[in-house]
Amino acid sequence: MQERSDFNFIFYTTSGCHLCDEAMAMLAMHFPDHVLRIGLCDIASDDILIDRYGTKIPVLEKMENEEVLAWPFNIEQLAGFFNLQGFNSR
């Protein structure tokens, strides 16, 4: 099992979340995981995470400074969050 510190970003999600599936498809299509190192965290197993993100998922968190980006977000907002200069979504 990988530790949170193994990742640059954490993607908070839960089973049956269609918005999470949509966000994950956007990430997979435009942002290669091997470059960004995104870990998945199911909030269902943690009451604190449910309280914090239950109505906001999907949520991405930067591990370096705990900045979060909550749904809804688009490709350009993701690129800014990931600090990708010159990103082109075409």
N, C-alpha and C positions, 0 to 999 in steps of 0.2 A: 504494500500500500504506500502510495506517495504522500509525502507531507505537504502541507500548504506552502511551505517555503520553497518547494520544488517548482512552483509556478509563478509567473509574472502577474496573472489575473485569475480570479475565481468567478465562475459562472454559477450563480445561485438559481436553482430550478426545482421542480418536483414532478413526480409522475402524473401524467394526464394533463399537463399544462400545455395547451395548444399554442399559446403565445411564446412559451419557451421553445417549443419545436420550431416555430417560425423564426425566432431569433437564432437558434442553433443552425438552421439551414442557411440563414444570411451569413453567419460567421464562417461556416464551412465553405460557402461559395466564394467569399471575398477575402478571407483572412486565414491563411494557413496556420493551423495550430502549432506545427513544429517550429514556427518562427516566434509566435506570441506566447506559447506555453500557457494554455488556459486549462485550469482544473475545474472539474464539475463538483458541485456540492448540493445534495438534496436537502432542502430545508426541513422536510417532514420529520427528520429524526432529532431536531433541536428546537425546543420551545422558544429560545431566545431568537433564533433565526426566523422562526415563524412570526413572532411578534414584530421583528424588524422589517422583514421583506415579504410577508405573506400576501399583502395586497399590491406589491410592487414588482413581483417577478415577471419576467426574467430580470435579473440584476447582475451587472458585472462590477467587480471590485478590483482596483489596482492594489497589489500587495505592497508596493513601495510607500504609498501614502494613504491607503484606505479610502481613496476617492471612489465614489460609486456612480454608476450610470444605470438608471432604472428605466424600464419600459414605460412609454414607447420611445424607441430610438431608431434612427435610420443609418444607412451606410456611412454617410458623411459624419454623423455624430460619433459613430464607432471609430472611424479613422482618426478623428480629433482626440477621442478618449485614449486610443492606442498610441497617440502622438506620431502618426505616420505622415511625414511631410510629403507633399506632392502626390497624395493618393488619388487615383483616378478610378472611379467605379465602373467605367465602361469596359 
